[in-house]
């Protein structure tokens, strides 16, 4: 029973990590082909792909948030 909870927890963590990585990849300013390649890697190999992306993936975002509400402290 406790093994089941562990696997569910790991699956949820993997899903959240993948979604975060894919979001970061598609917000980057790299070419669409590069974005598609990173997305495929992360989807096919969730933990390994995310680790590789963390080391060698695209940096920065194409557009920073421009909302005046976002800048308030």
mmCIF file of the N, C-alpha and C atoms, coordinates in Angstrom:
data_MODEL
# 
_entry.id   MODEL 
# 
loop_
_atom_site.group_PDB 
_atom_site.id 
_atom_site.type_symbol 
_atom_site.label_atom_id 
_atom_site.label_alt_id 
_atom_site.label_comp_id 
_atom_site.label_asym_id 
_atom_site.label_entity_id 
_atom_site.label_seq_id 
_atom_site.pdbx_PDB_ins_code 
_atom_site.Cartn_x 
_atom_site.Cartn_y 
_atom_site.Cartn_z 
_atom_site.occupancy 
_atom_site.B_iso_or_equiv 
_atom_site.pdbx_formal_charge 
_atom_site.auth_seq_id 
_atom_site.auth_comp_id 
_atom_site.auth_asym_id 
_atom_site.auth_atom_id 
_atom_site.pdbx_PDB_model_num 
ATOM 1   N N  . UNK A 1 1  ? 0.820  -1.192 0.000   1.00 0.00 ? 1  UNK A N  1 
ATOM 2   C CA . UNK A 1 1  ? 0.000  0.000  0.000   1.00 0.00 ? 1  UNK A CA 1 
ATOM 3   C C  . UNK A 1 1  ? 0.867  1.261  0.000   1.00 0.00 ? 1  UNK A C  1 
ATOM 4   N N  . UNK A 1 2  ? 1.912  1.274  0.820   1.00 0.00 ? 2  UNK A N  1 
ATOM 5   C CA . UNK A 1 2  ? 2.741  2.459  0.889   1.00 0.00 ? 2  UNK A CA 1 
ATOM 6   C C  . UNK A 1 2  ? 3.584  2.625  -0.370  1.00 0.00 ? 2  UNK A C  1 
ATOM 7   N N  . UNK A 1 3  ? 3.926  1.519  -1.027  1.00 0.00 ? 3  UNK A N  1 
ATOM 8   C CA . UNK A 1 3  ? 4.620  1.604  -2.303  1.00 0.00 ? 3  UNK A CA 1 
ATOM 9   C C  . UNK A 1 3  ? 3.762  2.305  -3.344  1.00 0.00 ? 3  UNK A C  1 
ATOM 10  N N  . UNK A 1 4  ? 2.462  2.063  -3.299  1.00 0.00 ? 4  UNK A N  1 
ATOM 11  C CA . UNK A 1 4  ? 1.538  2.693  -4.229  1.00 0.00 ? 4  UNK A CA 1 
ATOM 12  C C  . UNK A 1 4  ? 1.569  4.204  -4.061  1.00 0.00 ? 4  UNK A C  1 
ATOM 13  N N  . UNK A 1 5  ? 1.551  4.683  -2.833  1.00 0.00 ? 5  UNK A N  1 
ATOM 14  C CA . UNK A 1 5  ? 1.602  6.122  -2.581  1.00 0.00 ? 5  UNK A CA 1 
ATOM 15  C C  . UNK A 1 5  ? 2.916  6.728  -3.066  1.00 0.00 ? 5  UNK A C  1 
ATOM 16  N N  . UNK A 1 6  ? 3.985  6.003  -2.903  1.00 0.00 ? 6  UNK A N  1 
ATOM 17  C CA . UNK A 1 6  ? 5.276  6.481  -3.373  1.00 0.00 ? 6  UNK A CA 1 
ATOM 18  C C  . UNK A 1 6  ? 5.268  6.656  -4.886  1.00 0.00 ? 6  UNK A C  1 
ATOM 19  N N  . UNK A 1 7  ? 4.753  5.668  -5.618  1.00 0.00 ? 7  UNK A N  1 
ATOM 20  C CA . UNK A 1 7  ? 4.720  5.755  -7.077  1.00 0.00 ? 7  UNK A CA 1 
ATOM 21  C C  . UNK A 1 7  ? 3.785  6.866  -7.554  1.00 0.00 ? 7  UNK A C  1 
ATOM 22  N N  . UNK A 1 8  ? 2.663  7.033  -6.872  1.00 0.00 ? 8  UNK A N  1 
ATOM 23  C CA . UNK A 1 8  ? 1.752  8.128  -7.226  1.00 0.00 ? 8  UNK A CA 1 
ATOM 24  C C  . UNK A 1 8  ? 2.441  9.467  -7.001  1.00 0.00 ? 8  UNK A C  1 
ATOM 25  N N  . UNK A 1 9  ? 3.127  9.612  -5.873  1.00 0.00 ? 9  UNK A N  1 
ATOM 26  C CA . UNK A 1 9  ? 3.846  10.836 -5.563  1.00 0.00 ? 9  UNK A CA 1 
ATOM 27  C C  . UNK A 1 9  ? 4.913  11.121 -6.618  1.00 0.00 ? 9  UNK A C  1 
ATOM 28  N N  . UNK A 1 10 ? 5.688  10.118 -6.992  1.00 0.00 ? 10 UNK A N  1 
ATOM 29  C CA . UNK A 1 10 ? 6.725  10.299 -8.005  1.00 0.00 ? 10 UNK A CA 1 
ATOM 30  C C  . UNK A 1 10 ? 6.136  10.652 -9.370  1.00 0.00 ? 10 UNK A C  1 
ATOM 31  N N  . UNK A 1 11 ? 5.002  10.057 -9.705  1.00 0.00 ? 11 UNK A N  1 
ATOM 32  C CA . UNK A 1 11 ? 4.349  10.360 -10.982 1.00 0.00 ? 11 UNK A CA 1 
ATOM 33  C C  . UNK A 1 11 ? 3.848  11.803 -11.004 1.00 0.00 ? 11 UNK A C  1 
ATOM 34  N N  . UNK A 1 12 ? 3.289  12.267 -9.903  1.00 0.00 ? 12 UNK A N  1 
ATOM 35  C CA . UNK A 1 12 ? 2.813  13.653 -9.832  1.00 0.00 ? 12 UNK A CA 1 
ATOM 36  C C  . UNK A 1 12 ? 3.990  14.618 -9.924  1.00 0.00 ? 12 UNK A C  1 
ATOM 37  N N  . UNK A 1 13 ? 5.076  14.321 -9.232  1.00 0.00 ? 13 UNK A N  1 
ATOM 38  C CA . UNK A 1 13 ? 6.271  15.167 -9.302  1.00 0.00 ? 13 UNK A CA 1 
ATOM 39  C C  . UNK A 1 13 ? 6.805  15.202 -10.732 1.00 0.00 ? 13 UNK A C  1 
ATOM 40  N N  . UNK A 1 14 ? 6.869  14.049 -11.391 1.00 0.00 ? 14 UNK A N  1 
ATOM 41  C CA . UNK A 1 14 ? 7.355  13.993 -12.775 1.00 0.00 ? 14 UNK A CA 1 
ATOM 42  C C  . UNK A 1 14 ? 6.459  14.815 -13.694 1.00 0.00 ? 14 UNK A C  1 
ATOM 43  N N  . UNK A 1 15 ? 5.158  14.712 -13.517 1.00 0.00 ? 15 UNK A N  1 
ATOM 44  C CA . UNK A 1 15 ? 4.222  15.465 -14.355 1.00 0.00 ? 15 UNK A CA 1 
ATOM 45  C C  . UNK A 1 15 ? 4.393  16.968 -14.153 1.00 0.00 ? 15 UNK A C  1 
ATOM 46  N N  . UNK A 1 16 ? 4.468  17.395 -12.904 1.00 0.00 ? 16 UNK A N  1 
ATOM 47  C CA . UNK A 1 16 ? 4.642  18.824 -12.630 1.00 0.00 ? 16 UNK A CA 1 
ATOM 48  C C  . UNK A 1 16 ? 5.978  19.336 -13.165 1.00 0.00 ? 16 UNK A C  1 
ATOM 49  N N  . UNK A 1 17 ? 7.027  18.559 -12.988 1.00 0.00 ? 17 UNK A N  1 
ATOM 50  C CA . UNK A 1 17 ? 8.343  18.938 -13.499 1.00 0.00 ? 17 UNK A CA 1 
ATOM 51  C C  . UNK A 1 17 ? 8.316  19.044 -15.020 1.00 0.00 ? 17 UNK A C  1 
ATOM 52  N N  . UNK A 1 18 ? 7.706  18.070 -15.680 1.00 0.00 ? 18 UNK A N  1 
ATOM 53  C CA . UNK A 1 18 ? 7.608  18.094 -17.144 1.00 0.00 ? 18 UNK A CA 1 
ATOM 54  C C  . UNK A 1 18 ? 6.835  19.317 -17.623 1.00 0.00 ? 18 UNK A C  1 
ATOM 55  N N  . UNK A 1 19 ? 5.720  19.618 -16.983 1.00 0.00 ? 19 UNK A N  1 
ATOM 56  C CA . UNK A 1 19 ? 4.928  20.774 -17.396 1.00 0.00 ? 19 UNK A CA 1 
ATOM 57  C C  . UNK A 1 19 ? 5.708  22.072 -17.222 1.00 0.00 ? 19 UNK A C  1 
ATOM 58  N N  . UNK A 1 20 ? 6.458  22.175 -16.125 1.00 0.00 ? 20 UNK A N  1 
ATOM 59  C CA . UNK A 1 20 ? 7.264  23.370 -15.894 1.00 0.00 ? 20 UNK A CA 1 
ATOM 60  C C  . UNK A 1 20 ? 8.365  23.502 -16.945 1.00 0.00 ? 20 UNK A C  1 
ATOM 61  N N  . UNK A 1 21 ? 9.034  22.403 -17.240 1.00 0.00 ? 21 UNK A N  1 
ATOM 62  C CA . UNK A 1 21 ? 10.108 22.424 -18.241 1.00 0.00 ? 21 UNK A CA 1 
ATOM 63  C C  . UNK A 1 21 ? 9.551  22.763 -19.618 1.00 0.00 ? 21 UNK A C  1 
ATOM 64  N N  . UNK A 1 22 ? 8.454  22.141 -20.008 1.00 0.00 ? 22 UNK A N  1 
ATOM 65  C CA . UNK A 1 22 ? 7.867  22.402 -21.325 1.00 0.00 ? 22 UNK A CA 1 
ATOM 66  C C  . UNK A 1 22 ? 7.426  23.856 -21.436 1.00 0.00 ? 22 UNK A C  1 
ATOM 67  N N  . UNK A 1 23 ? 6.833  24.388 -20.375 1.00 0.00 ? 23 UNK A N  1 
ATOM 68  C CA . UNK A 1 23 ? 6.446  25.792 -20.372 1.00 0.00 ? 23 UNK A CA 1 
ATOM 69  C C  . UNK A 1 23 ? 7.669  26.691 -20.544 1.00 0.00 ? 23 UNK A C  1 
ATOM 70  N N  . UNK A 1 24 ? 8.737  26.394 -19.845 1.00 0.00 ? 24 UNK A N  1 
ATOM 71  C CA . UNK A 1 24 ? 9.961  27.189 -19.955 1.00 0.00 ? 24 UNK A CA 1 
ATOM 72  C C  . UNK A 1 24 ? 10.571 27.078 -21.352 1.00 0.00 ? 24 UNK A C  1 
ATOM 73  N N  . UNK A 1 25 ? 10.541 25.892 -21.913 1.00 0.00 ? 25 UNK A N  1 
ATOM 74  C CA . UNK A 1 25 ? 11.081 25.694 -23.263 1.00 0.00 ? 25 UNK A CA 1 
ATOM 75  C C  . UNK A 1 25 ? 10.310 26.533 -24.266 1.00 0.00 ? 25 UNK A C  1 
ATOM 76  N N  . UNK A 1 26 ? 9.005  26.500 -24.228 1.00 0.00 ? 26 UNK A N  1 
ATOM 77  C CA . UNK A 1 26 ? 8.199  27.207 -25.227 1.00 0.00 ? 26 UNK A CA 1 
ATOM 78  C C  . UNK A 1 26 ? 8.174  28.710 -25.012 1.00 0.00 ? 26 UNK A C  1 
ATOM 79  N N  . UNK A 1 27 ? 8.550  29.190 -23.835 1.00 0.00 ? 27 UNK A N  1 
ATOM 80  C CA . UNK A 1 27 ? 8.657  30.630 -23.603 1.00 0.00 ? 27 UNK A CA 1 
ATOM 81  C C  . UNK A 1 27 ? 10.030 31.160 -23.981 1.00 0.00 ? 27 UNK A C  1 
ATOM 82  N N  . UNK A 1 28 ? 10.972 30.286 -24.301 1.00 0.00 ? 28 UNK A N  1 
ATOM 83  C CA . UNK A 1 28 ? 12.311 30.734 -24.661 1.00 0.00 ? 28 UNK A CA 1 
ATOM 84  C C  . UNK A 1 28 ? 12.302 31.354 -26.058 1.00 0.00 ? 28 UNK A C  1 
ATOM 85  N N  . UNK A 1 29 ? 13.409 32.000 -26.400 1.00 0.00 ? 29 UNK A N  1 
ATOM 86  C CA . UNK A 1 29 ? 13.499 32.659 -27.699 1.00 0.00 ? 29 UNK A CA 1 
ATOM 87  C C  . UNK A 1 29 ? 14.229 31.809 -28.739 1.00 0.00 ? 29 UNK A C  1 
ATOM 88  N N  . UNK A 1 30 ? 14.307 30.522 -28.537 1.00 0.00 ? 30 UNK A N  1 
ATOM 89  C CA . UNK A 1 30 ? 14.958 29.619 -29.487 1.00 0.00 ? 30 UNK A CA 1 
ATOM 90  C C  . UNK A 1 30 ? 14.035 29.312 -30.659 1.00 0.00 ? 30 UNK A C  1 
ATOM 91  N N  . UNK A 1 31 ? 14.579 28.673 -31.693 1.00 0.00 ? 31 UNK A N  1 
ATOM 92  C CA . UNK A 1 31 ? 13.806 28.301 -32.883 1.00 0.00 ? 31 UNK A CA 1 
ATOM 93  C C  . UNK A 1 31 ? 12.769 27.227 -32.544 1.00 0.00 ? 31 UNK A C  1 
ATOM 94  N N  . UNK A 1 32 ? 11.723 27.167 -33.333 1.00 0.00 ? 32 UNK A N  1 
ATOM 95  C CA . UNK A 1 32 ? 10.645 26.203 -33.092 1.00 0.00 ? 32 UNK A CA 1 
ATOM 96  C C  . UNK A 1 32 ? 11.130 24.761 -33.139 1.00 0.00 ? 32 UNK A C  1 
ATOM 97  N N  . UNK A 1 33 ? 12.072 24.474 -34.025 1.00 0.00 ? 33 UNK A N  1 
ATOM 98  C CA . UNK A 1 33 ? 12.613 23.117 -34.115 1.00 0.00 ? 33 UNK A CA 1 
ATOM 99  C C  . UNK A 1 33 ? 13.334 22.715 -32.841 1.00 0.00 ? 33 UNK A C  1 
ATOM 100 N N  . UNK A 1 34 ? 14.066 23.645 -32.274 1.00 0.00 ? 34 UNK A N  1 
ATOM 101 C CA . UNK A 1 34 ? 14.764 23.392 -31.016 1.00 0.00 ? 34 UNK A CA 1 
ATOM 102 C C  . UNK A 1 34 ? 13.761 23.147 -29.891 1.00 0.00 ? 34 UNK A C  1 
ATOM 103 N N  . UNK A 1 35 ? 12.709 23.947 -29.882 1.00 0.00 ? 35 UNK A N  1 
ATOM 104 C CA . UNK A 1 35 ? 11.664 23.789 -28.864 1.00 0.00 ? 35 UNK A CA 1 
ATOM 105 C C  . UNK A 1 35 ? 10.983 22.432 -28.990 1.00 0.00 ? 35 UNK A C  1 
ATOM 106 N N  . UNK A 1 36 ? 10.716 22.007 -30.219 1.00 0.00 ? 36 UNK A N  1 
ATOM 107 C CA . UNK A 1 36 ? 10.073 20.716 -30.444 1.00 0.00 ? 36 UNK A CA 1 
ATOM 108 C C  . UNK A 1 36 ? 10.985 19.571 -29.997 1.00 0.00 ? 36 UNK A C  1 
ATOM 109 N N  . UNK A 1 37 ? 12.271 19.707 -30.269 1.00 0.00 ? 37 UNK A N  1 
ATOM 110 C CA . UNK A 1 37 ? 13.230 18.680 -29.846 1.00 0.00 ? 37 UNK A CA 1 
ATOM 111 C C  . UNK A 1 37 ? 13.303 18.553 -28.331 1.00 0.00 ? 37 UNK A C  1 
ATOM 112 N N  . UNK A 1 38 ? 13.389 19.683 -27.637 1.00 0.00 ? 38 UNK A N  1 
ATOM 113 C CA . UNK A 1 38 ? 13.421 19.647 -26.172 1.00 0.00 ? 38 UNK A CA 1 
ATOM 114 C C  . UNK A 1 38 ? 12.124 19.071 -25.613 1.00 0.00 ? 38 UNK A C  1 
ATOM 115 N N  . UNK A 1 39 ? 10.997 19.458 -26.212 1.00 0.00 ? 39 UNK A N  1 
ATOM 116 C CA . UNK A 1 39 ? 9.708  18.935 -25.743 1.00 0.00 ? 39 UNK A CA 1 
ATOM 117 C C  . UNK A 1 39 ? 9.650  17.426 -25.912 1.00 0.00 ? 39 UNK A C  1 
ATOM 118 N N  . UNK A 1 40 ? 10.078 16.927 -27.063 1.00 0.00 ? 40 UNK A N  1 
ATOM 119 C CA . UNK A 1 40 ? 10.075 15.479 -27.302 1.00 0.00 ? 40 UNK A CA 1 
ATOM 120 C C  . UNK A 1 40 ? 10.967 14.754 -26.301 1.00 0.00 ? 40 UNK A C  1 
ATOM 121 N N  . UNK A 1 41 ? 12.146 15.309 -26.044 1.00 0.00 ? 41 UNK A N  1 
ATOM 122 C CA . UNK A 1 41 ? 13.069 14.690 -25.086 1.00 0.00 ? 41 UNK A CA 1 
ATOM 123 C C  . UNK A 1 41 ? 12.454 14.622 -23.691 1.00 0.00 ? 41 UNK A C  1 
ATOM 124 N N  . UNK A 1 42 ? 11.844 15.704 -23.270 1.00 0.00 ? 42 UNK A N  1 
ATOM 125 C CA . UNK A 1 42 ? 11.266 15.755 -21.923 1.00 0.00 ? 42 UNK A CA 1 
ATOM 126 C C  . UNK A 1 42 ? 10.051 14.832 -21.807 1.00 0.00 ? 42 UNK A C  1 
ATOM 127 N N  . UNK A 1 43 ? 9.258  14.744 -22.851 1.00 0.00 ? 43 UNK A N  1 
ATOM 128 C CA . UNK A 1 43 ? 8.069  13.876 -22.807 1.00 0.00 ? 43 UNK A CA 1 
ATOM 129 C C  . UNK A 1 43 ? 8.477  12.397 -22.840 1.00 0.00 ? 43 UNK A C  1 
ATOM 130 N N  . UNK A 1 44 ? 9.464  12.055 -23.668 1.00 0.00 ? 44 UNK A N  1 
ATOM 131 C CA . UNK A 1 44 ? 9.866  10.656 -23.799 1.00 0.00 ? 44 UNK A CA 1 
ATOM 132 C C  . UNK A 1 44 ? 10.686 10.163 -22.607 1.00 0.00 ? 44 UNK A C  1 
ATOM 133 N N  . UNK A 1 45 ? 11.509 11.027 -22.037 1.00 0.00 ? 45 UNK A N  1 
ATOM 134 C CA . UNK A 1 45 ? 12.360 10.666 -20.900 1.00 0.00 ? 45 UNK A CA 1 
ATOM 135 C C  . UNK A 1 45 ? 12.174 11.710 -19.795 1.00 0.00 ? 45 UNK A C  1 
ATOM 136 N N  . UNK A 1 46 ? 11.113 11.604 -19.018 1.00 0.00 ? 46 UNK A N  1 
ATOM 137 C CA . UNK A 1 46 ? 10.743 12.688 -18.099 1.00 0.00 ? 46 UNK A CA 1 
ATOM 138 C C  . UNK A 1 46 ? 11.861 13.157 -17.172 1.00 0.00 ? 46 UNK A C  1 
ATOM 139 N N  . UNK A 1 47 ? 12.415 12.302 -16.355 1.00 0.00 ? 47 UNK A N  1 
ATOM 140 C CA . UNK A 1 47 ? 13.429 12.753 -15.395 1.00 0.00 ? 47 UNK A CA 1 
ATOM 141 C C  . UNK A 1 47 ? 14.759 13.042 -16.084 1.00 0.00 ? 47 UNK A C  1 
ATOM 142 N N  . UNK A 1 48 ? 15.168 12.179 -16.988 1.00 0.00 ? 48 UNK A N  1 
ATOM 143 C CA . UNK A 1 48 ? 16.439 12.356 -17.691 1.00 0.00 ? 48 UNK A CA 1 
ATOM 144 C C  . UNK A 1 48 ? 16.370 13.594 -18.591 1.00 0.00 ? 48 UNK A C  1 
ATOM 145 N N  . UNK A 1 49 ? 15.270 13.740 -19.313 1.00 0.00 ? 49 UNK A N  1 
ATOM 146 C CA . UNK A 1 49 ? 15.106 14.895 -20.188 1.00 0.00 ? 49 UNK A CA 1 
ATOM 147 C C  . UNK A 1 49 ? 15.113 16.203 -19.421 1.00 0.00 ? 49 UNK A C  1 
ATOM 148 N N  . UNK A 1 50 ? 14.447 16.224 -18.272 1.00 0.00 ? 50 UNK A N  1 
ATOM 149 C CA . UNK A 1 50 ? 14.431 17.440 -17.451 1.00 0.00 ? 50 UNK A CA 1 
ATOM 150 C C  . UNK A 1 50 ? 15.822 17.748 -16.904 1.00 0.00 ? 50 UNK A C  1 
ATOM 151 N N  . UNK A 1 51 ? 16.565 16.708 -16.527 1.00 0.00 ? 51 UNK A N  1 
ATOM 152 C CA . UNK A 1 51 ? 17.920 16.921 -16.016 1.00 0.00 ? 51 UNK A CA 1 
ATOM 153 C C  . UNK A 1 51 ? 18.834 17.456 -17.119 1.00 0.00 ? 51 UNK A C  1 
ATOM 154 N N  . UNK A 1 52 ? 18.729 16.893 -18.319 1.00 0.00 ? 52 UNK A N  1 
ATOM 155 C CA . UNK A 1 52 ? 19.540 17.372 -19.441 1.00 0.00 ? 52 UNK A CA 1 
ATOM 156 C C  . UNK A 1 52 ? 19.161 18.807 -19.778 1.00 0.00 ? 52 UNK A C  1 
ATOM 157 N N  . UNK A 1 53 ? 17.874 19.097 -19.798 1.00 0.00 ? 53 UNK A N  1 
ATOM 158 C CA . UNK A 1 53 ? 17.412 20.454 -20.076 1.00 0.00 ? 53 UNK A CA 1 
ATOM 159 C C  . UNK A 1 53 ? 17.939 21.421 -19.011 1.00 0.00 ? 53 UNK A C  1 
ATOM 160 N N  . UNK A 1 54 ? 17.954 20.997 -17.760 1.00 0.00 ? 54 UNK A N  1 
ATOM 161 C CA . UNK A 1 54 ? 18.449 21.853 -16.687 1.00 0.00 ? 54 UNK A CA 1 
ATOM 162 C C  . UNK A 1 54 ? 19.904 22.233 -16.870 1.00 0.00 ? 54 UNK A C  1 
ATOM 163 N N  . UNK A 1 55 ? 20.693 21.344 -17.456 1.00 0.00 ? 55 UNK A N  1 
ATOM 164 C CA . UNK A 1 55 ? 22.115 21.607 -17.658 1.00 0.00 ? 55 UNK A CA 1 
ATOM 165 C C  . UNK A 1 55 ? 22.372 22.333 -18.982 1.00 0.00 ? 55 UNK A C  1 
ATOM 166 N N  . UNK A 1 56 ? 21.715 21.890 -20.050 1.00 0.00 ? 56 UNK A N  1 
ATOM 167 C CA . UNK A 1 56 ? 22.070 22.388 -21.381 1.00 0.00 ? 56 UNK A CA 1 
ATOM 168 C C  . UNK A 1 56 ? 20.935 23.084 -22.115 1.00 0.00 ? 56 UNK A C  1 
ATOM 169 N N  . UNK A 1 57 ? 19.823 23.272 -21.474 1.00 0.00 ? 57 UNK A N  1 
ATOM 170 C CA . UNK A 1 57 ? 18.653 23.813 -22.160 1.00 0.00 ? 57 UNK A CA 1 
ATOM 171 C C  . UNK A 1 57 ? 18.715 25.305 -22.416 1.00 0.00 ? 57 UNK A C  1 
ATOM 172 N N  . UNK A 1 58 ? 17.704 25.812 -23.126 1.00 0.00 ? 58 UNK A N  1 
ATOM 173 C CA . UNK A 1 58 ? 17.658 27.237 -23.447 1.00 0.00 ? 58 UNK A CA 1 
ATOM 174 C C  . UNK A 1 58 ? 17.505 28.085 -22.183 1.00 0.00 ? 58 UNK A C  1 
ATOM 175 N N  . UNK A 1 59 ? 18.087 29.254 -22.213 1.00 0.00 ? 59 UNK A N  1 
ATOM 176 C CA . UNK A 1 59 ? 18.020 30.166 -21.076 1.00 0.00 ? 59 UNK A CA 1 
ATOM 177 C C  . UNK A 1 59 ? 17.223 31.407 -21.449 1.00 0.00 ? 59 UNK A C  1 
ATOM 178 N N  . UNK A 1 60 ? 16.562 31.983 -20.478 1.00 0.00 ? 60 UNK A N  1 
ATOM 179 C CA . UNK A 1 60 ? 15.828 33.223 -20.695 1.00 0.00 ? 60 UNK A CA 1 
ATOM 180 C C  . UNK A 1 60 ? 14.467 32.987 -21.315 1.00 0.00 ? 60 UNK A C  1 
ATOM 181 N N  . UNK A 1 61 ? 13.663 34.024 -21.316 1.00 0.00 ? 61 UNK A N  1 
ATOM 182 C CA . UNK A 1 61 ? 12.332 33.965 -21.920 1.00 0.00 ? 61 UNK A CA 1 
ATOM 183 C C  . UNK A 1 61 ? 12.252 35.022 -23.011 1.00 0.00 ? 61 UNK A C  1 
ATOM 184 N N  . UNK A 1 62 ? 11.387 34.781 -23.984 1.00 0.00 ? 62 UNK A N  1 
ATOM 185 C CA . UNK A 1 62 ? 11.256 35.696 -25.106 1.00 0.00 ? 62 UNK A CA 1 
ATOM 186 C C  . UNK A 1 62 ? 10.712 37.045 -24.649 1.00 0.00 ? 62 UNK A C  1 
ATOM 187 N N  . UNK A 1 63 ? 9.682  37.039 -23.822 1.00 0.00 ? 63 UNK A N  1 
ATOM 188 C CA . UNK A 1 63 ? 9.078  38.276 -23.343 1.00 0.00 ? 63 UNK A CA 1 
ATOM 189 C C  . UNK A 1 63 ? 8.852  38.168 -21.844 1.00 0.00 ? 63 UNK A C  1 
ATOM 190 N N  . UNK A 1 64 ? 9.306  39.157 -21.151 1.00 0.00 ? 64 UNK A N  1 
ATOM 191 C CA . UNK A 1 64 ? 9.022  39.208 -19.720 1.00 0.00 ? 64 UNK A CA 1 
ATOM 192 C C  . UNK A 1 64 ? 7.578  39.668 -19.518 1.00 0.00 ? 64 UNK A C  1 
ATOM 193 N N  . UNK A 1 65 ? 6.967  39.340 -18.390 1.00 0.00 ? 65 UNK A N  1 
ATOM 194 C CA . UNK A 1 65 ? 5.608  39.823 -18.139 1.00 0.00 ? 65 UNK A CA 1 
ATOM 195 C C  . UNK A 1 65 ? 5.572  41.341 -18.183 1.00 0.00 ? 65 UNK A C  1 
ATOM 196 N N  . UNK A 1 66 ? 4.562  41.893 -18.855 1.00 0.00 ? 66 UNK A N  1 
ATOM 197 C CA . UNK A 1 66 ? 4.506  43.351 -19.030 1.00 0.00 ? 66 UNK A CA 1 
ATOM 198 C C  . UNK A 1 66 ? 3.350  43.995 -18.272 1.00 0.00 ? 66 UNK A C  1 
ATOM 199 N N  . UNK A 1 67 ? 2.638  43.229 -17.489 1.00 0.00 ? 67 UNK A N  1 
ATOM 200 C CA . UNK A 1 67 ? 1.511  43.767 -16.740 1.00 0.00 ? 67 UNK A CA 1 
ATOM 201 C C  . UNK A 1 67 ? 1.988  44.688 -15.631 1.00 0.00 ? 67 UNK A C  1 
ATOM 202 N N  . UNK A 1 68 ? 1.324  45.834 -15.466 1.00 0.00 ? 68 UNK A N  1 
ATOM 203 C CA . UNK A 1 68 ? 1.694  46.728 -14.379 1.00 0.00 ? 68 UNK A CA 1 
ATOM 204 C C  . UNK A 1 68 ? 1.364  46.106 -13.025 1.00 0.00 ? 68 UNK A C  1 
ATOM 205 N N  . UNK A 1 69 ? 0.393  45.231 -13.001 1.00 0.00 ? 69 UNK A N  1 
ATOM 206 C CA . UNK A 1 69 ? 0.028  44.535 -11.770 1.00 0.00 ? 69 UNK A CA 1 
ATOM 207 C C  . UNK A 1 69 ? 1.143  43.572 -11.347 1.00 0.00 ? 69 UNK A C  1 
ATOM 208 N N  . UNK A 1 70 ? 1.854  43.021 -12.314 1.00 0.00 ? 70 UNK A N  1 
ATOM 209 C CA . UNK A 1 70 ? 2.910  42.067 -12.039 1.00 0.00 ? 70 UNK A CA 1 
ATOM 210 C C  . UNK A 1 70 ? 4.089  42.744 -11.334 1.00 0.00 ? 70 UNK A C  1 
ATOM 211 N N  . UNK A 1 71 ? 4.316  44.007 -11.627 1.00 0.00 ? 71 UNK A N  1 
ATOM 212 C CA . UNK A 1 71 ? 5.487  44.710 -11.103 1.00 0.00 ? 71 UNK A CA 1 
ATOM 213 C C  . UNK A 1 71 ? 5.299  45.282 -9.703  1.00 0.00 ? 71 UNK A C  1 
ATOM 214 N N  . UNK A 1 72 ? 4.077  45.276 -9.216  1.00 0.00 ? 72 UNK A N  1 
ATOM 215 C CA . UNK A 1 72 ? 3.830  45.852 -7.896  1.00 0.00 ? 72 UNK A CA 1 
ATOM 216 C C  . UNK A 1 72 ? 4.445  44.975 -6.807  1.00 0.00 ? 72 UNK A C  1 
ATOM 217 N N  . UNK A 1 73 ? 4.967  45.601 -5.788  1.00 0.00 ? 73 UNK A N  1 
ATOM 218 C CA . UNK A 1 73 ? 5.634  44.863 -4.708  1.00 0.00 ? 73 UNK A CA 1 
ATOM 219 C C  . UNK A 1 73 ? 4.816  44.588 -3.524  1.00 0.00 ? 73 UNK A C  1 
# 
